Amino acid sequence: MDRTLARGFVADHVQKDITERHLISVEGVMRALARYFDEDVERWGLAGLFHDLDQDETHDDLEHHGRQSVEWLREAGFEDEEVMNAVLAHMHERYRTDLMSRSIVHADGVAGLLVACALVRPDKAAGMKVSSVKKKLKEKSFAPGVERDKIRDVEGSIGIPMDEFIAVSITGLQEVAPDIGLA
Ligand SMILES: [Fe+2]
């Protein structure tokens, strides 16, 4: 599925704008991480874009979360098993079997923090610095919903030092910023 079709697929399946914006932010981060790891940018982007596809449908049904997304993708004829595995992996630990499926966990966490940071900056995502993001990471009352361990544990999990991870993720967010009102 190409990126334009994938974005349309997302628009057809999510109900809330905030969910769509979250998916696009994680898409951006995953594309930047793929570039960093010399992996497939398009496929990693799809994993980011689809990971919470069923969020507005499954709500707090965590066991079902991710599985509904994969069901919709299969029904649409989508066949990339690794991408679907990564979608499941963001919620269910046993699917965290390769670099893409482990990366999505961290991309999800950092994208939440970066978007929250961008929203309180006059220049939004432009010119965002690693040091200021790290300050916000330490501030527990800022964006309390962000699971900070997903950011702090990144090096042990996918081998990229946290500062570098934040820097790469910022470039990823900046790439999609115009699409989510953060440019
Ligand atoms: Fe997410």
Residues whose N, C-alpha, C, O or C-beta is under 5 A from the ligand:
A	BS01	LIG	D52 D108
